[in-house]
Every structure is written in C-alpha cells, then in structure tokens.
Amino acid sequence: MVVGTVVGAVVGAIAAVNFVIFVGIERGYEASIGDVFRQSAAAGVVTVAILVAGPLVGAWVGVRSRRRRSHVAHR
C-alpha cells in the first residue's frame, strides 16, 4: 500500500504538472498552486483533485494487487 501510494503521488504530480501546462497557465511547470488558482479557479480545483487522486488510486491499486497475489498464493 505504501509503495502504491508513493507511486500514485509521483504519477499524480506528473499528471497535474502536465494539466497545468496543457491549460496554458503562465510559468507552466514552475507555477505554484496559488498561481494556478489566481489564473483559473477551475484549473486550480482540477489540479488539486489530480494531486489528491494520485495517491488514493495508487494505494487502491497496491492493496488490490496484494490481495490478488495473496489469493493466488493460497490456491
């Protein structure tokens, strides 16, 4: 679960940065969350959602894959 959370956080951060660049926020990858919200509240909300979803999805995938491996090992 911890590994999934860390991997999810990294993937989420990369996705959030790419989203910020895609929507055209000034300073691109150098923009802070505050900069994103100042330029577009909607883009800020989506960016934060991506940042939060990354670790959550990563943890879910980690737990699910561990259960699957555990279930296969007990057969």
C-alpha positions as CSV (number, residue, x, y, z in Angstrom):
1,M,0.0,0.0,0.0
2,V,2.8,2.4,0.8
3,V,4.6,1.7,-2.4
4,G,1.3,2.2,-4.3
5,T,0.7,5.5,-2.5
6,V,4.2,6.8,-3.3
7,V,4.0,5.7,-7.0
8,G,0.5,7.2,-7.2
9,A,1.7,10.5,-5.7
10,V,4.5,10.7,-8.3
11,V,2.2,9.9,-11.2
12,G,-0.4,12.4,-9.9
13,A,2.2,15.1,-9.6
14,I,3.3,14.5,-13.2
15,A,-0.3,14.5,-14.4
16,A,-1.0,17.7,-12.5
17,V,2.0,19.5,-14.0
18,N,1.1,18.3,-17.5
19,F,-2.5,19.5,-16.9
20,V,-1.2,23.0,-15.8
21,I,0.9,23.2,-18.9
22,F,-1.9,22.0,-21.1
23,V,-4.4,24.6,-19.9
24,G,-1.9,27.3,-20.5
25,I,-1.1,28.6,-17.0
26,E,1.7,31.2,-17.1
27,R,5.1,29.8,-15.9
28,G,3.9,26.3,-16.7
29,Y,5.7,23.7,-14.6
30,E,7.1,26.5,-12.3
31,A,3.6,27.7,-11.3
32,S,2.5,27.1,-7.7
33,I,-1.0,26.0,-6.7
34,G,-1.6,29.7,-5.8
35,D,-0.6,30.8,-9.3
36,V,-2.9,28.3,-10.8
37,F,-5.9,29.4,-8.7
38,R,-5.1,33.1,-9.4
39,Q,-5.3,32.5,-13.1
40,S,-8.2,30.0,-13.1
41,A,-10.2,28.7,-10.2
42,A,-11.5,25.7,-12.2
43,A,-8.0,24.7,-13.3
44,G,-6.9,25.0,-9.6
45,V,-9.7,22.7,-8.5
46,V,-8.9,20.1,-11.2
47,T,-5.1,20.3,-10.3
48,V,-5.8,19.7,-6.6
49,A,-8.2,16.9,-7.5
50,I,-5.4,15.2,-9.6
51,L,-2.9,15.7,-6.8
52,V,-5.2,14.1,-4.3
53,A,-6.5,11.3,-6.6
54,G,-2.9,10.1,-7.5
55,P,-2.0,8.7,-4.0
56,L,-5.5,7.4,-3.4
57,V,-5.7,5.5,-6.7
58,G,-2.1,4.2,-6.1
59,A,-2.9,2.9,-2.7
60,W,-6.1,1.2,-4.0
61,V,-4.1,-0.5,-6.8
62,G,-1.4,-1.5,-4.3
63,V,-4.0,-3.1,-1.9
64,R,-5.8,-4.7,-4.8
65,S,-2.7,-6.2,-6.3
66,R,-1.5,-7.5,-3.0
67,R,-4.9,-9.2,-2.4
68,R,-4.7,-10.8,-5.8
69,R,-1.2,-12.1,-5.2
70,S,-2.2,-13.4,-1.7
71,H,-5.3,-15.0,-3.2
72,V,-3.3,-16.8,-5.9
73,A,-0.7,-18.0,-3.4
74,H,-3.3,-19.7,-1.2
75,R,-4.7,-21.8,-4.1
